[in-house]
Every structure is written in C-alpha cells, then in structure tokens.
Amino acid sequence: MTTAQPPGMLRKFAPGIFWFAALAVVLLVLLHESLFMGKGLVAAGAILQWPPWNHEIHPANSLLSDQYLTFLPTQEFVHQQKSLPLWDPNLCCGVPNLGSIQGALLSPIRLLFSPLNPFSANGPSAFLKLCLAGWFTMFYVRLIGVSRAAALLAGIIFSLSGFMIVWLGHPQVNSAIWLPLLLYFAEKSFKDGHANAFAPPALRAWAGFAVAFAFMILGGHPPTVIHISIVLFVYFIFRCMANRDGQEFRRLTLLIASVTLGLFLAAPQILPFLEYYRQSSAAESSALTARWSSHLTFTSLIHFLLPNVLGNPARGFEDLPKLLGWHEVDNFNERTGYVGIVPLFMATSAILLRRCKFTKFFFSLAIGSMLVIYGVWPLPIVLRALPILRDVNQARLLLIVGFSMAILAALGWDEFFDRMRASRRTLTATIGFCIPVSIAILCFWIITGPKIHTLDSAQRDFFDGQLLILAAGMAVVFLLALWPSHWKAEIIMVVCLAWTAADLLCFGMGYNPALPRNLYYPRTPAIDWLGRDHSLFRVFGEGAALPANSAEVFGLSDARGCDFMTVRHYEELIKGTAGEFFFYRSPSVLPKTLPLLNVKYLLFTHVVPLDPALYELVYSKEVFIYRDKECLDRAILVFNYQVEPNQATALAKVSSPEFKPREVLLLDQEPPSAKSLIARQDGETTAASSVRILSYEPDAITMDASLPRPGFLLLLDTYFPGWTATVNGKPAPVLRADYNFRAISLPAGKSSVSFTYRPASFRLGLWLCGLGILAVVALCFLPWKKKHRVSMVND
C-alpha cells in the first residue's frame, strides 16, 4: 500500500503539472537566447552609441534606455558590493540606495538571483517572473471554475500580454506579477470562509494575501501598486455584493488587517522610500508632468488588433505614422496592450454568451480602465482632484485591461466549446466579434490606404506582414465558427492554444534584446585611464559624455545621477531650483557650485575653452578629459564658520564665485560648543592640520584627523537623515554644511572619526517586518477546532 501511493499521487497531479509545464515551455521559447545561448537579457547594447564608446550602431530597442542608464548600473553597484548597501555614494554626491524603491532591492526574485551578476541574472529572473504571472493566473481562474485548457490560455495571455513584454525589464512587472495571486487569495478567503469569515482556512488565505501584497510593494513600482490596490478593493466590494451573507463587516476587517500586515512585511522598503520621498522633489516633478492630463488617443485602439503595424522600436519603421497620416502616441510602451486575436474573440464569447458574475465584473473592469486610459470626460478632471491618482500615469492601466482580457478569454473558452458541442455553431459570438473588427480595419484603411503607395518596398513589406498576421488570426476565428461537427473539439483547442502562443511570441520575441557579453558595458581606454587614479574623486560629463549612472558600473563616482527622485537640496545646489523629472541625465552646462562637488575630471565630446589656469587637458582620444587643478578633496578641514538659516540666502552664497569652501563653512544652525570653536589664538596657522580617509564604504566611512585648534571636518557627501558620526568613539552631531554636505566639529589634536548610515526608518521597518512575520506564522499554524474539521468533512 505504501509503495503504491507515490505513483498514484503522480497520476493524480500529472495532468495539472502538464498544463503548468506547457506554459513554461512557451516562455522558454521567448527567452531562449538568454537562457541557453550565453547571452544576457539586458538592453545595454544601446550604450555603445554614447561617448566614450562612440559606435555607430542602431540600438536594438531605443525605448529601453531607462534600463541601461538607470536600473542596470544600480544593479551592478549592488552586486559589486557583495551585500545590501543602503547608501549609494557614486551618484549625485550620494543618494539613498534602498530608499530609491525602483531598485527593488528587497524583491524576493531579486534576492533569489542576487548571487549572480545582472548580466547572467536578468534572463532567469525574467523567465521566473513571467512563469509566476502565468501560473498565478492559472491558479486564480481554476479557482473560479474554468477548465485546465482555459487556464493555460489565460496564463499564456497574461504572461505574454503587451504590458508584460514591453515593461519586462522595468519594475512595473515586478509588482504586476502578484495581481493574480492576490485575487486568488481574496477569492479563496470568500470560498473558505463562506460559513464563517474567521474560519482558519480563510485566515490562512488572508495571510497569503498579506504576503503577496508585501511582495507586490517590494516589486518597486508605486504607481502599479496603486492601480492593483484599487482593483483589489473593487474586487472585494464585488464579492461582498455577490455573497450578501451578513459577514461584510467581518471581511472588511480582515481585508484592512491583511493590508496592514502586508505593509508591516514590506516596511523595510516602504519607510526608507517615504523618508527619501519627503527629502526629494518628487512631488513637484510629478505635478509639473501633469500626469492626470495624459491619456491615449482613440486612434491607438488599432494596436489591440495590429500592435506593430505603425512601427516598433525593436523592429524599426517608426516613421510609418507620419508617412501614413496617422496621429499616434510616440511611446510604444505606453500605447501597447496587445493580447492576441483569438483571445479577443474568446473574451467576446464570454461577454455575449456567458452571463456569470465574473464575466460581468471583468468586463466592467476592462471598460472602466479603458475609459480612464483614453481620457473620457470628465474622468481627467476627477483624477486631477485626487491627491494620489493625479500623479499616476493612467496609461499603465493597460495592465488591468490585459489581465481582464485574459480572464474573460478563459471564461469565454469554456462557454464557447460547451455551446459548440451542443450546436456546432456559435455564430452570435463570431458576428459580435467580426463586426467591430471590420469597422476598426475599415476606419484604419480609409485613413492610411490612400498613402500606402508612398511607402518604399521595405516599409510596404513590413506593413503587409502585420496585416497578414491579423488575417491569420481571423482565419483561426472563422475556423472556430465553421468547425465540422464530426471532428473532435480537442483538435481545434490545440490549434487555438498553439496560435495564441505563436501570435504572442511573434509580438514579444526580440522586444527585450539578448546581448553578447562583450557588448555589455565594455571598457574603453578613457574609462581605464580614469580607473588608474585611485584617489577619491568624482567625474562630470557634459551632454552625452559617459551617461549618468553608467560610471558606477566601472566603480567611478559621478556628480550627476538619474532617477525619478533626487535629494532636493542637491538638486537645488546644482540647478538653483527643484522639480525636474530624471534630474541631470544630460547636463549641457557646468554647475556654478562645481568646486563643491569633488569633481576632479570633466568629460567632453569636444575641445572646450576652459581657463588653463584652472583646468588641464589630460586625455584627448574618444573623449576629452580635463583635470580640475584646484579640485577639493572628499574630506577637508575648515576652521571658520557662518550660520545662515535662510535656505535661499545660503544657496545664493554657496553659488557665488566669491564663496571659498576651504576658508569658511556655511551652516544652517549654530553648532554645539560654539564658544570653543570661535576661540582661537592669534597668529596660529592651520598648516599642521591634516585629514586622511582610512576606509570609504557605501554605509561606513572612517578617517583620522589632526587639528592644531578646534575646527570642522567637511565631508563632500550629501547630508541625509540616518547618517551618524562618532569622534574618538563618542557620538557627534552631523551638521548640514554648505547647503548640502555633512560636517562635524572636531577638537584640537588627533581624532578618529567615523560616519555610519543606519537610518531609523530601516531599523523600524525591520522591527515591523519581524512582527509581521510572526503574525503570518501564527495565522498559518492556527490550530483547527474539532467541530470545524467535522464540518469540512461533511461539506
């Protein structure tokens, strides 16, 4: 009996495993280059067109610049540290590394692949993310009662949908993959708690919901978290209205408790992010972009049928809209929500033939999302009045549309084939699908048809190829409608699944390029030249020279930096104002406060007329490098100070050419022990003073200093809450100096100094996370009551 049990278990679970494995095989085809051919799923090849690489290449995908200019350099920095640095000293004179949530440093998938370098990790990581997205979708639709074949269809659609493909290398997908799992646990809580909302199985479902909610937050994209959270709340209201069993208040309590528990679990990421957000200009930059007013045009609806017909950044021909007179949204990523032709037909079948509560909900969810995406009046006005939603790009609701279409397609699949077995024809669904498709194609042809003759042969072949893919998909739809009654339905099911996979693979293949190792941030003579200087210094590139963030791939520090958040004081120090989104990606002028930035080398793409008394040309090959002869060391000693509490006045003083950072320190408040610092002996010089940096790590700095009299140590790193200091082992207050930097007061004589970054936000987050873990464990191992076990057996 015991030896026969494992084969029986295998026979029981093998059919389910087969469908999940089938989805994995499809995704292996999509990512085969980065999984089996030694390439990396990194878009960094486009960096080669920038100086100092200067290669005349066409980027594999010009829209993925955020990956190689922002995300990949940060990943490389973290990997090189062999730890989890909370601070990144290589950008903008130092920025919070964990606080910049888009890095997703605590994302479970990121942590799983952290031993691998980003080049090797991104392919397997993308594969796992898409597998989880598809598998979770299959779990959910199986729970609401669809067949295994329909579940596979839904998994293929969501994991290969337009949103998931175009944002695969961005943090959006890190958060999006948890949507179906969250719905699964929410639905399971209703099913397991139908008699008692506080039944142990229901509580376990809510515990799973909390964990998935935390993982979604740790994915690193707050706007996607906001969209999904709204969907979850709407789904909860829908299920409560469908049940109406008098337990709505109990379930609402459990929902609030579960969300709170999820926030506790994600607190080590949330609290540092909120701290950074308060210290940044993100609110101003979001307001200036006026995201509430941005929406897609109705002409972009054609991309649900023909995603590439007007060009694709990975395939070219992006000039087709202009040539054909079609008004189009420029950003392909923002306008694309393709889910395939057959899935659209199956979703239509669900809407027309299956009048169940889930069909109504997901159809309403898709329509509501589309109204917001396309800016139907008065929704933009409403969004402008909402404090959080007005700062979110609503075009990203294409995620919700794609997921809703996947669920509707699964529901429609079962309904269509059930009707097909009974009547052998389902003309209602076919006609209901073909009429709007025909109208859309007719409108598209009326506008573009007269100008097709202006296209050259390559453009025409590309254009015709996209129409051919649509025609093939419509042929499969007609095959469904005209399927001979004496043929088995299983054959057409296989055809539909195979075509859906092929259709979406055709769309997704190559959009996220796989790169050979030798093209991944290759070193150049100029980079090697800079690397031979082992002192602590920063570089500054004008315009396109050594793009912002890329320097830290090679262990160099840059006074520039590119992220969606920047420390407000640093941004004001550089530009005089704050609120620029993606601050300082390609500066065109040198900042007035350059002497304060520890910039030793300036990089230009051409010879520039700099003052030879201050700057020396030291390298002139693929880029031109100038050395600042009067570059300040990273740490200096200053013996005089002024207090200027007014920020505008302080900024004006440090930006003035007359400001001498070696001679006077500008503080925003009176330092402790001010009398001893002011006291000095006449004729005493500072020649005997010295400071030496012994260790410089992202989160900890140690140095020795020797002073003939009391003074200050100025560290030209960004001041930020969480930095503490000790002098000779005793705590010393860290002062904001020269508007943006850190300073401490030192006594006369020799001192041992250390700076440490251990923000209270992170420590508190760890405590809250620990409490959350204990709560989840308690819920998962809650003892069963005997009478509950009996009732479950009877059920």
N, C-alpha and C positions, 0 to 999 in steps of 0.2 A: 504493500500500500504506500509506504513512504517513498520507495524508489520510483513509483509510477507517477507521483504528484508533479514533479518538475515538467515532464513532457506535457502533462495535461494543462499546466499553467501556461506553457509556451503556446499550446494550441489555442488557449483562451485569449491570450493577449497578442498573438502574432498578427491577426488582422488589423488591430489598431496600430501596432508598430509599423506595419507596412505603409499605411497612409502617411504617417509622420516621416518615414524614411523617404517616401516618394517626394515630399516637399523638399527635403534636404538635398536630394539628387538634383532637383531643378536649380536650387541655389548654388550647388557645386558647379553647374554649367555656367552660371552667371559669373562666378568669381574664380574660375579655374586657373587663370593666369597667376593670380596672387596666392593661390593655394598649392599649386602643383608645379609651377614653372619658374620659381625662384624670383618672381617679381614682387614689388610692394604696391599695395593699393593706396598710393599716395599721388597727389596731383602736383608734386613738387617739380616736375619736369619743366613747367612754365617759368620757374625761377631763372632758367638759363637765358631768357631773353633780357634779363635785367643786368646792369653793371654790378659787379665786375666780370660776370660770365660772358655777356655780350654775344651770345649765339643767335644767329638769325634763324629762329625756329618758329613754327606755328604751334601755340600751346594746344595740348590735347583737349583741354576744356578751359576756356578763358573765364568762365564763371566761378571757378573753384579757387580763386585767388585767396579767399579767406583761409583756406586750408594751409597753403604753403607760406602765407605771410603772417598768420596768427596762431593757428592751432598746432601745427606740426612743430614749429620752433619751441613752443611751450612744452610739448610732449618730450622733445629731445632734451630740453633743460632738466626736466624731472627725471628722465631716465639716466642722464649723466650723473645725477646726484646720488643715485642708488638708494634713495629714501623719499620721504614725502616732505619737501621743503614748503614751509608756509609762506615764505617770502621769496620774491624773485628780484635780486639786485641788478640784473642785467638789462632791465628795461626802465626807461623814464626815471633814472636815479633810484630805482627801487619801487616795486608795487606788490601788494598782497597777492600771493600766488593762489592760495586756496580761496580767498575772497572773490577772485575772478571766476565766477561759477561756471563759465563756459568751458573751462579746462576739464570739468567733470572728474577731478582727481579722485573722488571717493565713489565714483560709479562702480558697481560690482563688476561689470565687464571690464572696465579699465583696470581695476585692481587685479582681476584674474590674469590679464595679459601683461601686467607691469614688469615681470622679469624680462620680457622681450623688448628689443628696441622698436620704435614706432614703425620703421620700415617693414620689419617682419611681423609685427603685431596687428597692423591695420587690416590685413586681409582676413585672418581668422576671426578677428573681432567683428568685422562687418558680416561675415558668414553667421556667426553666433547671433548677432543682433537680428538679422533677417529671419533666421530659423526661429528664434523666440517669438518674433512678431507673428509669424505664420502659425506656429504651434499654439500660442496662446489664443489666437483667433479660432483655431480648430477646437480647442477646449471649450471656448465660450459657445460656439454655435452648436456643438454637440449637446451642451447643457440645455439649450433652448429647444432641442428636439429635431435637429436635421440629421440627415444620413451621413455616413463617413465620406462618401464621394463628394457630397455637397460641402462638407467640412474642408476637404482638401482643396476644392475650388476656392472657398473663402480664404484659406491660408495662402494660396498662390496669389490671389488678387491683392490682398493687403500687403504681403511682404514684397511684392514686385510692383506695387502701385507707383504712380508718378511721384508722389510726395516722398515715399521711402527711398526711391532711387536717387532723385536729384539732391536730397539732403543727407545722403548716406554718410558722408564724411563730416557732417556738422553735428552739433549737439542736439538738434531737433529730433533726430531719430533715436538718440539715447533715451529721450523721455517718451517718445511716441510708442515705442515697442511695448510699454506697460499698459496701454489703454485697454486692449482686450483682456488682459489678466485682471485688471481692476473690475471690469464689467463681469468677468467670470465669478470673482469672489462676491461682488454685490448680488448677482443673481443667485448664487449658491446660498447666501445668507437668507434670502427670501424662501428658497425651497426647503432648506434645512430647518428654518425657524417658522414654518407655516403654522404650527400649533402653538409654539412658544418662541418668541423672538430671542429670548435669553437661553435657549437650549444650547448645550455645549457644542454641537456641530456648527450651529450658527455663529457662536462666539469664535470658533476657530476660523470660520470664513472671514469674520471681521478682522481677526488677527492677520490673516493672509492679506486682506485688503490694506491694512496699515503698512505691512512690509512692502507691498507693491507700490503704494503711494510714496513711501520714502525713496524707493529705487527710482521712481519717476522724477522726483525732485533732484536726486543726485545725478540724474542724466545731464543736468547743466543748462537747461533752456527754459527760463521762467515764462516766456510767452506761451510755449507749448504746454507747460504745467497749468497755466491759467485756463487755456482752452479745454484741456482734458478735465480739469476740475469742474468747470461749468457743465460739461457733458455728463459727468458723474452725478452731479446734483440733479440735473434734469431727468436722468435715468432713474434716480431714486424716487423722485416725485411721480414719475410714470408708473413705476412698480407699486408704489403705495396706493395710487389711484386704481390700479388694476386689481389689487388684492382686497382692499377695503375690509380688513378683518379686525379693526379696532386696535391694532398694535402699532399704529403710525407713530405715536409719541415715543414708544419704546425704540422703534427702529431709528427714529431721528436722533435719539440719544446715543444709540450705538454708532451711527454714522459720524456724529460730532466727536465721540470718543475715539473712533478709529482714525479719523483725520488728524486729531490731536496727537495720537500715538505715532502716526506716520511722521508728523512734524518733529516729535521728540527724536525719532530714529534718525532723521536727516539733519538734526540740529547742528552737528559739527560742520556742516556745509552751509546751512541757512544763516546762522548767526554771523560768521565771518563775512558772508555775502552782504547781509544787511548793514554791517558795520562799514564795509567798503562803499556800499551804495550811498550811505549818509555822507561819507567823506569825498564823494565824487560829484561830477557834474552830470550824471546820467539823467536826472530828472529834466534838466534844462535841454540836453541834447535830444531827448525824446520829444519834448514839447516843440522844439524847433523843426523836427522832422514831420510833425503833424500827421502821425500815422492814422489817426481817426479818419482822415480825408482820403487816404489812399485806398483804391479798390480796383478790381479788374474791369475791363470794358467787356461789353456783351459779345464783341467780336471774338474774344478769346474762348468762348464756348466751343468753337470749332475744334479746339485741341482735345476735347473729350472724344472726338472721332478721328482726328488727324493730328496727332501730337507733334510730328516733325515736319509737317507739310510746308511750314514757313521758316524752316531752318532749325538748326540745333547746334549749340556751341561745341558739341563733341564731333559733329559731322560737317559743320560749315553751312554755307548757303543762308547765312543770317541776314543777307540783304534782300531776300525774297519779298518780305512785306512791303518794302519801299518800291521794289520793281513792279509788284502786282497791285499797288494802290490799296493795301490792306492796313488799317490802323491797328497797331499791335503793341502790347506791353513788351518793353525791351527785354526784361529779365525773364529768361526761360524758366528758371527755377520757380519764380513766383506765379507763373501762369499755368503750370502743368499739373494736372490732376488725373492723368490718363489711367484707366483701369482695364482697358481692353473692350473689344466689340461684343464678344459673346457674353462677358459679364454684364454689360449694359442691357443686353437682351434678356438675360436671366433676371436682372433686377426689375425690368419692365414686367416680366411674367409674374413676379411676386406682387407688384403693385396692382396689376389688373386681375390676377387670379386668386391670390392668397390674402384673404381679409383677416389675418390674425393680428393680435395686439403688437407683436414685434415688427411686423411689416409696417403698420401704421406709425409706430414710433420712429423707426429708422428712416422711413420716407420723409416724415415731418422733420427729422433732424437734418437730413440732407438738404431739403428745401430751405429750411431756416438758415443753414450755413451758407447756402448759395446766395440767399438774399443779402446777407452781410458781406460776402465776398465781392458781390457785384454792386454794392453800394446803393441798393434800392431805397429811395426816400421813404420815411425820414430816418432810417437807421444810422446814417453818418452823424446826424445831429444828436441822436440819442447817445451814440458812442462817445461823442465829444464831451458830453456832460458827465460821463462816468469816469471817476478818478483813475482806475487801473486800466480799463479797456481802451481808453483813448490813447494809451501809449503802446498798444499792441498792434502788430501788423496782422490785419484780419484776413489777408490773402492766405495765411497759413492754415486757415480753416479748411483748406483743401485736404488736410489730414483727416478731418472728420467726414468730409464728403467721401473720400476714398474708402474709409473704413465702413461707412454706412452702405456704400455700394457693394462691398464685399459681403456684408451680412444679408442684404437684400438678394444678392445673386445666389447665395446658399439657400435662402428660403424659396426663391423662385425656381431653383433647380429641382428640388423635391416636388414642388407643385406642378411644374411643367411635365415631368416624367410620370407623375401619377395621372395627370389628365391625359397624357399621351398614351398610356397603357389602356385607358378607358375608351378614348375616342380616336386615337391615332392622328389626331389633328388638334392643333391649338392655334387656330387662325386669329383669335382675338389678340393674343399676345404678340403674334407676328405682325399683324397690321398695326397694332398700337405702337410697336417699335419702329416699323419701317416708315410710317408717315412723318414723325418728327425728324428722323434721319434724312429722309428725302428732302424735306423742307430746308434743313440746315445745309445740305450739299448744294441745293439749288441756289440758295442765297449766296453761298460762297462762290459758286461758279459764275453767278451774274456779276459779281464784283471783280473777280480775278480773271475770268475767262477771256475777256477782250484783250488782256495784256500778256497772255501766255506766249504769244508769238514773239514777244520782245526778249524772252529768255534765251540764253545760249544753250548748246546741246547738253552740257553737264547739268545746268540748272533744270532743264526740262526733264532730263532722265531722273534726277532726284525727285522732282515734283511728281512725276508719273509713278515713281516707285512707291511713294506714300499713298497715292490713290489706289494702287494695286493691293497694298496691304489691307486697306479698308474693304476693297471689293472681295478679297479672300475671306475676311471676317464675315461679311454679309452672305457670302456663299455658304458658310457653315450655318448661319442662321436659317437660311432657306432650306438647307439640308435637314435641319431640325423640324421644320414645319412640314416638309414633304417626305418624311421618313417612311419607307414602305412598312406596312403593318406586319408583314410576315418576317421582318428582320428583328433581331434581338436589340432591345434598348441598350444593353451593355456596350454594344459596338459604338453607338453614337455618343454614349457617355465618355468613352475613351477618346473619341475624336474631339469632343468639346474640351476635355481637360488638356489634351495634347495641344490643341490650337491655342487655348488660353495661355498655357505656359510658353509656347513658341512666340505668340504675339507680344507678351510682356517681356520676354527675353530679348526679342528683336528691338524693343524700345530701350531696354536697360543696358544691353551689352555695350561696353565701351564708354558709357557716360562717366563713370568713375575710372579713370585710366590706371592701368597697372604699369609700373615703371621699373626698368632695369636698375640694379644697384648703382652702377657707375654714373647714372644721371641724377642721383638723389643728393642734392646739395654738394656737388663736387667742390673740392678745394681749388683755389686759384692762387697764382703767385702773390697777388696782393693780400689775400687772406693769410697765406703762410708768412708773409712779411710782417703783418700786424701781430701774428701769433708768436713771433720771436721776441716781442717785447713783453717781459714777464712782470712788469710793474702794474700797479692798479691804475687803470685809466679807462676812459670811455671814448667811443668814436661818435662821429656825427656825419651822416651822409646827406648831401644836398640833393633834392629831387629824387631820382631813381637809384642813386648810388647805394649799393648794399642795403636793400629794402629793410624797413623797420622790422624788428624781431628776428630776422634771419641771422643777424650777427651772433645771437646766443647759441645757435646750432654749433658754432665753432668756438664757444667759450669766451666770446667777446662781449663786453658791456656797451650798450648803446644809450645815448641820451634821448633817443627817440623811443617810441613804443606804440603799438597799435592794438587796441582792444575796444570793446564797446563801453568800457568805463576807464576813467583816468582820475587820479587824485587831483581834486580841484585846485589845491594850492600849486601843484606842479604845473598844471595846465595854465593857470594864470601867470605863473612865473615865466613861462615860455612865450605866451602869446598876449598876455595882458588881459584876456577875457577867458571865460569858460563856457562850455556847452557845445563843443564840436564833436560830432559822432565820428568814431575812428580817428581820434586826435593824433596828429603828427605822423600820418602814414608816409607822405611825400612832401616834406617842407621845401619851400622854394627860396627862403631867406634864412640867414643866421639869426638866432635869437639875441636880443640885447643882453640877456643875462648869461651868455655863453661862458664867460670867465668863471661862473659859479658851478659849472656842470662837470668839472673834472674831465673835460674833453681835451685829449692830447692830440688826436688825429682827426682831420677834416677830410672827407672824401668827396671828390667832384668828378663829373664826367668830362670835364674840360678844364683848361687852364683858366684860373680866375685871378683878377688883380687884387691880391691881398697885400697888406702892409708887410714888406720884407723885414721890418724891424720886429714884427710880432710873429710872423708865420714863415716857415721854411718849407719849400717843396722837397720832399724826401722820397717820393716814388712817382713815376710817370710812365706807366705801361697801360694795362687795361683800364685803370682809373688813375686819377691824380690825387695823391695824398699829401696834405700839408700838416706839418707839426706845429702846434702852438708852443712857442718858446717859453711862454710865461704860464703854462698850464699849472693850476693849483693841484697839489697832492690831494688824495682822497681824504686825508685827515690832516688838519693844520691847527696850530695853536694861536690864539688871539688873546690879547691882554686888555683891551678896552672894549667897552660895550655901550650901546644906547638902547633905550626902551621906546618902542613905538607901537602902542596897542591898536592904532587905527590901521586896518589892513590895506586900504587904498594908499595911504601915505607910505607904509612900509614897502609896498610893491613898487611905488614910484622911486623910492630911494635905492633899492637894490637894482633897479633897471637903469639907473643913471650912470653915465660913463665915469662920473666922479666917485662912485662907490668903490672903496678899497677893502675887499673882504679880509685881507691879511692884517689890516690895521684896526678895524672896528667890527664888532659883532652886533647885529641888529636883532634884538629880542622883542617878543610880543608881550612880555611881562617881566616884572622885576625878579631877578634871580635870587635864590636863597643865599644868605651870608653876603649880602651886597656890600656891607661896610668893609669886610676883609678883602673883597675883590677890588674895591675902589682904592684902598690904601696901597701906596707904593713908595718906594724910596727914590729920591731924586738922583738922577744920573744912572739908575740901574738899567741895563740893557737886556734884551731878550736873545742875545746871541747864543747863550748857553742852552736855550730851550731846544727840545727835540721830541719827536713822536715817531714811534715805529709800530707798524701793524704786524702782529705776530701770526694771526690766523684770521682769514676772511672767508666765512662760510655764509650761505644764504640766511640762516637763522641765528648765527652767533659770530661775534667779532671780538677778538682780544687784541690789546695793544699795550705798549709801555710808553710812558710819557715822563719827561723831566722838565721841570719849570723852575726858574730862579725866583719866581714870586707867583702868587695865585693868579689864575687865568682861566681860559676856556679851551676846551678841545672841540673843534668844529668838525663834524663828520659830514661830508657832502653826499649824504644819502637822505632820501625823503623821510621827513618826520611823519609818523603814523602811530595811532594808538596801538598799544601792545608791545612796543619797544621799551625795555627796561635797561638800566645800566647799574653797574657797581664800580666803585673806586676803592681799590685796596680791600675788596671783599665786602664793602658796606654799600647799601643802596644809595644811588644818586639820582636826583630827578633829571629826566630828559627834557630839554628845553627846545621849543621851536625857534630856530635861528635863521636869519637871512631869508625869511618868509617861508621857506620850505624844508630846511635841513635840521639835523639834530646837533645839539650841543650839550655839554655838561661842564660844570665848573670843577676845576682841579686845584688842589692846594699846592703850595711851593714844595719842591723836591721831586722825588721819583714816585710815580704812581702806576699801579697796574689797573687797567681799565677793561671792562667787558660790556658789550651790548648783547642783549638776548631778545629774540622775538617770540614771545609766548602770549598771544592775545587772550584776554579774558573771555572773549566771545567763543574761541575754540575750546577752552577749558570747560566753560559752562556747557557748550554743545556736547562734549564728551560725557559729562555727567548726565545730561538729559537723555543722550543715546543709551547709556547704561541702564537708566530707569526704564526706557522703552523696551530694551531687550528683555529685561526681567518681566515686564508686563506681557510681552508676546509669549515668552516661555510659560508663564503662568496660565495664559489662555489656552495654549496648545496642549498643555498637560492637565487641564482641568478634569478632575475625576468625574466619571459618569455616575449618575444615580441609577439604582437598580430599576426603578419603575420606568425610567426613560429608556433603558435598554430593552425592557419588555415591550414598550410601545413601539419602538423602532422595529423589533422583530415582527410584531403584529402588522405593522404597515407594509 
